Amino acid sequence: MRLITVLLRMARAFLFYPVMIGVFLWLYIRDVHWIYGLAVIVAILIVDPIWRILLKSIFKAIQKKWQK
């Protein structure tokens, strides 16, 4: 069961950005409204946890800098 969980997490990690890039390119080729491209970018920022981790560490660094 643990192996299946690991494989699913790896599949999500390896497929997430290619799928998002594919959706973004498909929207560009179809010449849809720019708000849909923005929605894809916002979805990437919300769904992918690495951006939240980066923002937390940036905010912590800023707080430490201002506390001195």
PDB file of N, CA, C and O in Angstrom:
ATOM      1  N   MET A   1       0.822  -1.194   0.000  1.00  0.00           N
ATOM      2  CA  MET A   1       0.000   0.000   0.000  1.00  0.00           C
ATOM      3  C   MET A   1       0.868   1.261   0.000  1.00  0.00           C
ATOM      4  O   MET A   1       0.545   2.252  -0.655  1.00  0.00           O
ATOM      5  N   ARG A   2       1.960   1.206   0.736  1.00  0.00           N
ATOM      6  CA  ARG A   2       2.855   2.364   0.795  1.00  0.00           C
ATOM      7  C   ARG A   2       3.513   2.612  -0.559  1.00  0.00           C
ATOM      8  O   ARG A   2       3.749   3.759  -0.938  1.00  0.00           O
ATOM      9  N   LEU A   3       3.807   1.540  -1.282  1.00  0.00           N
ATOM     10  CA  LEU A   3       4.402   1.673  -2.604  1.00  0.00           C
ATOM     11  C   LEU A   3       3.446   2.368  -3.570  1.00  0.00           C
ATOM     12  O   LEU A   3       3.867   3.194  -4.380  1.00  0.00           O
ATOM     13  N   ILE A   4       2.181   2.038  -3.483  1.00  0.00           N
ATOM     14  CA  ILE A   4       1.183   2.684  -4.339  1.00  0.00           C
ATOM     15  C   ILE A   4       1.106   4.171  -4.030  1.00  0.00           C
ATOM     16  O   ILE A   4       1.005   4.993  -4.941  1.00  0.00           O
ATOM     17  N   THR A   5       1.152   4.518  -2.756  1.00  0.00           N
ATOM     18  CA  THR A   5       1.124   5.925  -2.365  1.00  0.00           C
ATOM     19  C   THR A   5       2.332   6.664  -2.918  1.00  0.00           C
ATOM     20  O   THR A   5       2.209   7.781  -3.422  1.00  0.00           O
ATOM     21  N   VAL A   6       3.489   6.044  -2.824  1.00  0.00           N
ATOM     22  CA  VAL A   6       4.710   6.664  -3.348  1.00  0.00           C
ATOM     23  C   VAL A   6       4.610   6.843  -4.860  1.00  0.00           C
ATOM     24  O   VAL A   6       4.959   7.901  -5.382  1.00  0.00           O
ATOM     25  N   LEU A   7       4.143   5.829  -5.557  1.00  0.00           N
ATOM     26  CA  LEU A   7       4.020   5.921  -7.010  1.00  0.00           C
ATOM     27  C   LEU A   7       3.009   6.984  -7.429  1.00  0.00           C
ATOM     28  O   LEU A   7       3.231   7.693  -8.411  1.00  0.00           O
ATOM     29  N   LEU A   8       1.912   7.103  -6.705  1.00  0.00           N
ATOM     30  CA  LEU A   8       0.922   8.134  -7.021  1.00  0.00           C
ATOM     31  C   LEU A   8       1.479   9.534  -6.789  1.00  0.00           C
ATOM     32  O   LEU A   8       1.221  10.447  -7.573  1.00  0.00           O
ATOM     33  N   ARG A   9       2.236   9.700  -5.723  1.00  0.00           N
ATOM     34  CA  ARG A   9       2.844  11.011  -5.465  1.00  0.00           C
ATOM     35  C   ARG A   9       3.884  11.363  -6.527  1.00  0.00           C
ATOM     36  O   ARG A   9       3.978  12.514  -6.952  1.00  0.00           O
ATOM     37  N   MET A  10       4.661  10.370  -6.953  1.00  0.00           N
ATOM     38  CA  MET A  10       5.648  10.628  -8.006  1.00  0.00           C
ATOM     39  C   MET A  10       4.966  10.942  -9.329  1.00  0.00           C
ATOM     40  O   MET A  10       5.413  11.820 -10.066  1.00  0.00           O
ATOM     41  N   ALA A  11       3.884  10.229  -9.634  1.00  0.00           N
ATOM     42  CA  ALA A  11       3.154  10.496 -10.874  1.00  0.00           C
ATOM     43  C   ALA A  11       2.585  11.904 -10.860  1.00  0.00           C
ATOM     44  O   ALA A  11       2.626  12.603 -11.872  1.00  0.00           O
ATOM     45  N   ARG A  12       2.056  12.322  -9.726  1.00  0.00           N
ATOM     46  CA  ARG A  12       1.524  13.684  -9.614  1.00  0.00           C
ATOM     47  C   ARG A  12       2.638  14.711  -9.793  1.00  0.00           C
ATOM     48  O   ARG A  12       2.453  15.730 -10.459  1.00  0.00           O
ATOM     49  N   ALA A  13       3.782  14.439  -9.200  1.00  0.00           N
ATOM     50  CA  ALA A  13       4.895  15.384  -9.297  1.00  0.00           C
ATOM     51  C   ALA A  13       5.429  15.482 -10.726  1.00  0.00           C
ATOM     52  O   ALA A  13       5.748  16.574 -11.197  1.00  0.00           O
ATOM     53  N   PHE A  14       5.525  14.357 -11.408  1.00  0.00           N
ATOM     54  CA  PHE A  14       6.087  14.373 -12.760  1.00  0.00           C
ATOM     55  C   PHE A  14       5.085  14.811 -13.824  1.00  0.00           C
ATOM     56  O   PHE A  14       5.489  15.258 -14.897  1.00  0.00           O
ATOM     57  N   LEU A  15       3.798  14.694 -13.551  1.00  0.00           N
ATOM     58  CA  LEU A  15       2.795  15.033 -14.558  1.00  0.00           C
ATOM     59  C   LEU A  15       2.183  16.412 -14.374  1.00  0.00           C
ATOM     60  O   LEU A  15       1.549  16.930 -15.293  1.00  0.00           O
ATOM     61  N   PHE A  16       2.357  17.011 -13.214  1.00  0.00           N
ATOM     62  CA  PHE A  16       1.665  18.264 -12.907  1.00  0.00           C
ATOM     63  C   PHE A  16       2.071  19.389 -13.855  1.00  0.00           C
ATOM     64  O   PHE A  16       1.214  19.979 -14.512  1.00  0.00           O
ATOM     65  N   TYR A  17       3.350  19.690 -13.934  1.00  0.00           N
ATOM     66  CA  TYR A  17       3.789  20.809 -14.765  1.00  0.00           C
ATOM     67  C   TYR A  17       3.631  20.540 -16.266  1.00  0.00           C
ATOM     68  O   TYR A  17       3.227  21.453 -16.986  1.00  0.00           O
ATOM     69  N   PRO A  18       3.925  19.342 -16.773  1.00  0.00           N
ATOM     70  CA  PRO A  18       3.641  19.121 -18.201  1.00  0.00           C
ATOM     71  C   PRO A  18       2.164  19.295 -18.558  1.00  0.00           C
ATOM     72  O   PRO A  18       1.841  19.818 -19.624  1.00  0.00           O
ATOM     73  N   VAL A  19       1.278  18.862 -17.678  1.00  0.00           N
ATOM     74  CA  VAL A  19      -0.152  19.049 -17.936  1.00  0.00           C
ATOM     75  C   VAL A  19      -0.506  20.529 -17.911  1.00  0.00           C
ATOM     76  O   VAL A  19      -1.241  21.000 -18.778  1.00  0.00           O
ATOM     77  N   MET A  20       0.001  21.263 -16.939  1.00  0.00           N
ATOM     78  CA  MET A  20      -0.297  22.691 -16.860  1.00  0.00           C
ATOM     79  C   MET A  20       0.284  23.452 -18.055  1.00  0.00           C
ATOM     80  O   MET A  20      -0.353  24.365 -18.580  1.00  0.00           O
ATOM     81  N   ILE A  21       1.483  23.079 -18.481  1.00  0.00           N
ATOM     82  CA  ILE A  21       2.067  23.723 -19.659  1.00  0.00           C
ATOM     83  C   ILE A  21       1.245  23.381 -20.900  1.00  0.00           C
ATOM     84  O   ILE A  21       1.025  24.233 -21.760  1.00  0.00           O
ATOM     85  N   GLY A  22       0.792  22.130 -20.988  1.00  0.00           N
ATOM     86  CA  GLY A  22      -0.053  21.729 -22.107  1.00  0.00           C
ATOM     87  C   GLY A  22      -1.365  22.496 -22.144  1.00  0.00           C
ATOM     88  O   GLY A  22      -1.804  22.929 -23.209  1.00  0.00           O
ATOM     89  N   VAL A  23      -1.987  22.664 -20.994  1.00  0.00           N
ATOM     90  CA  VAL A  23      -3.233  23.436 -20.924  1.00  0.00           C
ATOM     91  C   VAL A  23      -2.971  24.883 -21.315  1.00  0.00           C
ATOM     92  O   VAL A  23      -3.742  25.482 -22.065  1.00  0.00           O
ATOM     93  N   PHE A  24      -1.885  25.439 -20.805  1.00  0.00           N
ATOM     94  CA  PHE A  24      -1.551  26.830 -21.116  1.00  0.00           C
ATOM     95  C   PHE A  24      -1.311  27.005 -22.617  1.00  0.00           C
ATOM     96  O   PHE A  24      -1.804  27.966 -23.208  1.00  0.00           O
ATOM     97  N   LEU A  25      -0.561  26.091 -23.241  1.00  0.00           N
ATOM     98  CA  LEU A  25      -0.317  26.174 -24.684  1.00  0.00           C
ATOM     99  C   LEU A  25      -1.597  25.966 -25.485  1.00  0.00           C
ATOM    100  O   LEU A  25      -1.818  26.634 -26.495  1.00  0.00           O
ATOM    101  N   TRP A  26      -2.438  25.043 -25.034  1.00  0.00           N
ATOM    102  CA  TRP A  26      -3.707  24.814 -25.713  1.00  0.00           C
ATOM    103  C   TRP A  26      -4.568  26.076 -25.681  1.00  0.00           C
ATOM    104  O   TRP A  26      -5.199  26.430 -26.678  1.00  0.00           O
ATOM    105  N   LEU A  27      -4.589  26.746 -24.542  1.00  0.00           N
ATOM    106  CA  LEU A  27      -5.341  27.997 -24.448  1.00  0.00           C
ATOM    107  C   LEU A  27      -4.741  29.060 -25.363  1.00  0.00           C
ATOM    108  O   LEU A  27      -5.473  29.836 -25.977  1.00  0.00           O
ATOM    109  N   TYR A  28      -3.426  29.097 -25.456  1.00  0.00           N
ATOM    110  CA  TYR A  28      -2.757  30.072 -26.323  1.00  0.00           C
ATOM    111  C   TYR A  28      -3.065  29.807 -27.798  1.00  0.00           C
ATOM    112  O   TYR A  28      -3.340  30.735 -28.558  1.00  0.00           O
ATOM    113  N   ILE A  29      -3.015  28.538 -28.191  1.00  0.00           N
ATOM    114  CA  ILE A  29      -3.291  28.178 -29.584  1.00  0.00           C
ATOM    115  C   ILE A  29      -4.749  28.445 -29.938  1.00  0.00           C
ATOM    116  O   ILE A  29      -5.055  28.900 -31.041  1.00  0.00           O
ATOM    117  N   ARG A  30      -5.637  28.163 -29.006  1.00  0.00           N
ATOM    118  CA  ARG A  30      -7.064  28.402 -29.247  1.00  0.00           C
ATOM    119  C   ARG A  30      -7.415  29.883 -29.219  1.00  0.00           C
ATOM    120  O   ARG A  30      -8.529  30.260 -29.582  1.00  0.00           O
ATOM    121  N   ASP A  31      -6.487  30.722 -28.796  1.00  0.00           N
ATOM    122  CA  ASP A  31      -6.656  32.171 -28.736  1.00  0.00           C
ATOM    123  C   ASP A  31      -7.865  32.561 -27.881  1.00  0.00           C
ATOM    124  O   ASP A  31      -8.725  33.338 -28.295  1.00  0.00           O
ATOM    125  N   VAL A  32      -7.898  31.991 -26.673  1.00  0.00           N
ATOM    126  CA  VAL A  32      -8.982  32.323 -25.748  1.00  0.00           C
ATOM    127  C   VAL A  32      -8.613  33.571 -24.957  1.00  0.00           C
ATOM    128  O   VAL A  32      -7.507  34.097 -25.082  1.00  0.00           O
ATOM    129  N   HIS A  33      -9.534  34.027 -24.159  1.00  0.00           N
ATOM    130  CA  HIS A  33      -9.336  35.243 -23.370  1.00  0.00           C
ATOM    131  C   HIS A  33      -8.180  35.041 -22.392  1.00  0.00           C
ATOM    132  O   HIS A  33      -7.960  33.928 -21.914  1.00  0.00           O
ATOM    133  N   TRP A  34      -7.449  36.100 -22.096  1.00  0.00           N
ATOM    134  CA  TRP A  34      -6.258  36.015 -21.252  1.00  0.00           C
ATOM    135  C   TRP A  34      -6.582  35.599 -19.827  1.00  0.00           C
ATOM    136  O   TRP A  34      -5.699  35.122 -19.114  1.00  0.00           O
ATOM    137  N   ILE A  35      -7.820  35.766 -19.395  1.00  0.00           N
ATOM    138  CA  ILE A  35      -8.175  35.428 -18.012  1.00  0.00           C
ATOM    139  C   ILE A  35      -8.041  33.927 -17.758  1.00  0.00           C
ATOM    140  O   ILE A  35      -7.778  33.514 -16.629  1.00  0.00           O
ATOM    141  N   TYR A  36      -8.220  33.106 -18.798  1.00  0.00           N
ATOM    142  CA  TYR A  36      -8.057  31.665 -18.625  1.00  0.00           C
ATOM    143  C   TYR A  36      -6.590  31.296 -18.397  1.00  0.00           C
ATOM    144  O   TYR A  36      -6.290  30.392 -17.616  1.00  0.00           O
ATOM    145  N   GLY A  37      -5.697  31.978 -19.062  1.00  0.00           N
ATOM    146  CA  GLY A  37      -4.271  31.776 -18.798  1.00  0.00           C
ATOM    147  C   GLY A  37      -3.903  32.183 -17.391  1.00  0.00           C
ATOM    148  O   GLY A  37      -3.115  31.515 -16.722  1.00  0.00           O
ATOM    149  N   LEU A  38      -4.483  33.293 -16.947  1.00  0.00           N
ATOM    150  CA  LEU A  38      -4.264  33.725 -15.566  1.00  0.00           C
ATOM    151  C   LEU A  38      -4.818  32.703 -14.582  1.00  0.00           C
ATOM    152  O   LEU A  38      -4.226  32.465 -13.530  1.00  0.00           O
ATOM    153  N   ALA A  39      -5.957  32.098 -14.924  1.00  0.00           N
ATOM    154  CA  ALA A  39      -6.540  31.069 -14.058  1.00  0.00           C
ATOM    155  C   ALA A  39      -5.617  29.857 -13.948  1.00  0.00           C
ATOM    156  O   ALA A  39      -5.518  29.255 -12.879  1.00  0.00           O
ATOM    157  N   VAL A  40      -4.944  29.496 -15.032  1.00  0.00           N
ATOM    158  CA  VAL A  40      -3.992  28.380 -14.990  1.00  0.00           C
ATOM    159  C   VAL A  40      -2.819  28.730 -14.083  1.00  0.00           C
ATOM    160  O   VAL A  40      -2.382  27.895 -13.291  1.00  0.00           O
ATOM    161  N   ILE A  41      -2.308  29.945 -14.188  1.00  0.00           N
ATOM    162  CA  ILE A  41      -1.189  30.367 -13.343  1.00  0.00           C
ATOM    163  C   ILE A  41      -1.597  30.393 -11.876  1.00  0.00           C
ATOM    164  O   ILE A  41      -0.831  29.959 -11.016  1.00  0.00           O
ATOM    165  N   VAL A  42      -2.785  30.891 -11.580  1.00  0.00           N
ATOM    166  CA  VAL A  42      -3.277  30.914 -10.199  1.00  0.00           C
ATOM    167  C   VAL A  42      -3.462  29.494  -9.684  1.00  0.00           C
ATOM    168  O   VAL A  42      -3.154  29.213  -8.526  1.00  0.00           O
ATOM    169  N   ALA A  43      -3.960  28.598 -10.526  1.00  0.00           N
ATOM    170  CA  ALA A  43      -4.117  27.199 -10.115  1.00  0.00           C
ATOM    171  C   ALA A  43      -2.771  26.569  -9.789  1.00  0.00           C
ATOM    172  O   ALA A  43      -2.665  25.799  -8.834  1.00  0.00           O
ATOM    173  N   ILE A  44      -1.749  26.883 -10.564  1.00  0.00           N
ATOM    174  CA  ILE A  44      -0.409  26.369 -10.273  1.00  0.00           C
ATOM    175  C   ILE A  44       0.067  26.881  -8.921  1.00  0.00           C
ATOM    176  O   ILE A  44       0.605  26.117  -8.119  1.00  0.00           O
ATOM    177  N   LEU A  45      -0.129  28.163  -8.667  1.00  0.00           N
ATOM    178  CA  LEU A  45       0.331  28.740  -7.401  1.00  0.00           C
ATOM    179  C   LEU A  45      -0.429  28.190  -6.204  1.00  0.00           C
ATOM    180  O   LEU A  45       0.132  28.086  -5.114  1.00  0.00           O
ATOM    181  N   ILE A  46      -1.692  27.838  -6.388  1.00  0.00           N
ATOM    182  CA  ILE A  46      -2.494  27.316  -5.279  1.00  0.00           C
ATOM    183  C   ILE A  46      -2.239  25.829  -5.062  1.00  0.00           C
ATOM    184  O   ILE A  46      -2.080  25.385  -3.925  1.00  0.00           O
ATOM    185  N   VAL A  47      -2.201  25.065  -6.141  1.00  0.00           N
ATOM    186  CA  VAL A  47      -2.135  23.606  -6.021  1.00  0.00           C
ATOM    187  C   VAL A  47      -0.731  23.108  -5.691  1.00  0.00           C
ATOM    188  O   VAL A  47      -0.583  22.175  -4.901  1.00  0.00           O
ATOM    189  N   ASP A  48       0.293  23.706  -6.274  1.00  0.00           N
ATOM    190  CA  ASP A  48       1.659  23.227  -6.065  1.00  0.00           C
ATOM    191  C   ASP A  48       2.184  23.721  -4.718  1.00  0.00           C
ATOM    192  O   ASP A  48       2.266  24.930  -4.501  1.00  0.00           O
ATOM    193  N   PRO A  49       2.538  22.816  -3.816  1.00  0.00           N
ATOM    194  CA  PRO A  49       2.935  23.235  -2.469  1.00  0.00           C
ATOM    195  C   PRO A  49       4.292  23.935  -2.393  1.00  0.00           C
ATOM    196  O   PRO A  49       4.573  24.600  -1.396  1.00  0.00           O
ATOM    197  N   ILE A  50       5.131  23.807  -3.406  1.00  0.00           N
ATOM    198  CA  ILE A  50       6.461  24.411  -3.323  1.00  0.00           C
ATOM    199  C   ILE A  50       6.373  25.926  -3.222  1.00  0.00           C
ATOM    200  O   ILE A  50       7.211  26.547  -2.569  1.00  0.00           O
ATOM    201  N   TRP A  51       5.378  26.530  -3.854  1.00  0.00           N
ATOM    202  CA  TRP A  51       5.237  27.989  -3.805  1.00  0.00           C
ATOM    203  C   TRP A  51       4.849  28.459  -2.410  1.00  0.00           C
ATOM    204  O   TRP A  51       5.306  29.508  -1.954  1.00  0.00           O
ATOM    205  N   ARG A  52       4.002  27.681  -1.731  1.00  0.00           N
ATOM    206  CA  ARG A  52       3.646  28.032  -0.345  1.00  0.00           C
ATOM    207  C   ARG A  52       4.861  27.926   0.567  1.00  0.00           C
ATOM    208  O   ARG A  52       5.053  28.767   1.445  1.00  0.00           O
ATOM    209  N   ILE A  53       5.681  26.901   0.367  1.00  0.00           N
ATOM    210  CA  ILE A  53       6.887  26.729   1.180  1.00  0.00           C
ATOM    211  C   ILE A  53       7.847  27.891   0.948  1.00  0.00           C
ATOM    212  O   ILE A  53       8.416  28.426   1.898  1.00  0.00           O
ATOM    213  N   LEU A  54       8.029  28.282  -0.316  1.00  0.00           N
ATOM    214  CA  LEU A  54       8.906  29.412  -0.625  1.00  0.00           C
ATOM    215  C   LEU A  54       8.390  30.705  -0.002  1.00  0.00           C
ATOM    216  O   LEU A  54       9.168  31.472   0.564  1.00  0.00           O
ATOM    217  N   LEU A  55       7.092  30.951  -0.101  1.00  0.00           N
ATOM    218  CA  LEU A  55       6.530  32.173   0.478  1.00  0.00           C
ATOM    219  C   LEU A  55       6.685  32.207   1.997  1.00  0.00           C
ATOM    220  O   LEU A  55       6.986  33.256   2.566  1.00  0.00           O
ATOM    221  N   LYS A  56       6.481  31.066   2.653  1.00  0.00           N
ATOM    222  CA  LYS A  56       6.649  31.020   4.109  1.00  0.00           C
ATOM    223  C   LYS A  56       8.082  31.354   4.506  1.00  0.00           C
ATOM    224  O   LYS A  56       8.306  32.116   5.447  1.00  0.00           O
ATOM    225  N   SER A  57       9.048  30.790   3.794  1.00  0.00           N
ATOM    226  CA  SER A  57      10.438  31.060   4.154  1.00  0.00           C
ATOM    227  C   SER A  57      10.820  32.505   3.843  1.00  0.00           C
ATOM    228  O   SER A  57      11.617  33.098   4.570  1.00  0.00           O
ATOM    229  N   ILE A  58      10.267  33.078   2.780  1.00  0.00           N
ATOM    230  CA  ILE A  58      10.535  34.490   2.478  1.00  0.00           C
ATOM    231  C   ILE A  58       9.953  35.384   3.561  1.00  0.00           C
ATOM    232  O   ILE A  58      10.614  36.316   4.019  1.00  0.00           O
ATOM    233  N   PHE A  59       8.717  35.107   3.975  1.00  0.00           N
ATOM    234  CA  PHE A  59       8.095  35.917   5.025  1.00  0.00           C
ATOM    235  C   PHE A  59       8.845  35.799   6.349  1.00  0.00           C
ATOM    236  O   PHE A  59       8.986  36.786   7.070  1.00  0.00           O
ATOM    237  N   LYS A  60       9.326  34.601   6.672  1.00  0.00           N
ATOM    238  CA  LYS A  60      10.109  34.428   7.895  1.00  0.00           C
ATOM    239  C   LYS A  60      11.409  35.220   7.828  1.00  0.00           C
ATOM    240  O   LYS A  60      11.816  35.834   8.814  1.00  0.00           O
ATOM    241  N   ALA A  61      12.057  35.210   6.673  1.00  0.00           N
ATOM    242  CA  ALA A  61      13.301  35.969   6.517  1.00  0.00           C
ATOM    243  C   ALA A  61      13.048  37.467   6.638  1.00  0.00           C
ATOM    244  O   ALA A  61      13.849  38.187   7.234  1.00  0.00           O
ATOM    245  N   ILE A  62      11.947  37.934   6.079  1.00  0.00           N
ATOM    246  CA  ILE A  62      11.609  39.357   6.183  1.00  0.00           C
ATOM    247  C   ILE A  62      11.319  39.733   7.627  1.00  0.00           C
ATOM    248  O   ILE A  62      11.753  40.786   8.095  1.00  0.00           O
ATOM    249  N   GLN A  63      10.589  38.881   8.335  1.00  0.00           N
ATOM    250  CA  GLN A  63      10.281  39.162   9.739  1.00  0.00           C
ATOM    251  C   GLN A  63      11.547  39.200  10.580  1.00  0.00           C
ATOM    252  O   GLN A  63      11.686  40.065  11.445  1.00  0.00           O
ATOM    253  N   LYS A  64      12.469  38.281  10.342  1.00  0.00           N
ATOM    254  CA  LYS A  64      13.725  38.278  11.092  1.00  0.00           C
ATOM    255  C   LYS A  64      14.535  39.529  10.799  1.00  0.00           C
ATOM    256  O   LYS A  64      15.179  40.079  11.693  1.00  0.00           O
ATOM    257  N   LYS A  65      14.505  39.978   9.564  1.00  0.00           N
ATOM    258  CA  LYS A  65      15.249  41.171   9.182  1.00  0.00           C
ATOM    259  C   LYS A  65      14.687  42.400   9.885  1.00  0.00           C
ATOM    260  O   LYS A  65      15.455  43.244  10.347  1.00  0.00           O
ATOM    261  N   TRP A  66      13.377  42.519   9.974  1.00  0.00           N
ATOM    262  CA  TRP A  66      12.760  43.699  10.578  1.00  0.00           C
ATOM    263  C   TRP A  66      12.776  43.662  12.100  1.00  0.00           C
ATOM    264  O   TRP A  66      12.606  44.703  12.735  1.00  0.00           O
ATOM    265  N   GLN A  67      12.975  42.487  12.707  1.00  0.00           N
ATOM    266  CA  GLN A  67      13.015  42.388  14.164  1.00  0.00           C
ATOM    267  C   GLN A  67      14.358  42.820  14.719  1.00  0.00           C
ATOM    268  O   GLN A  67      14.457  43.088  15.916  1.00  0.00           O
ATOM    269  N   LYS A  68      15.381  42.896  13.910  1.00  0.00           N
ATOM    270  CA  LYS A  68      16.715  43.273  14.398  1.00  0.00           C
ATOM    271  C   LYS A  68      16.776  44.714  14.788  1.00  0.00           C
ATOM    272  O   LYS A  68      17.825  45.193  15.219  1.00  0.00           O
TER     273      LYS A  68
END
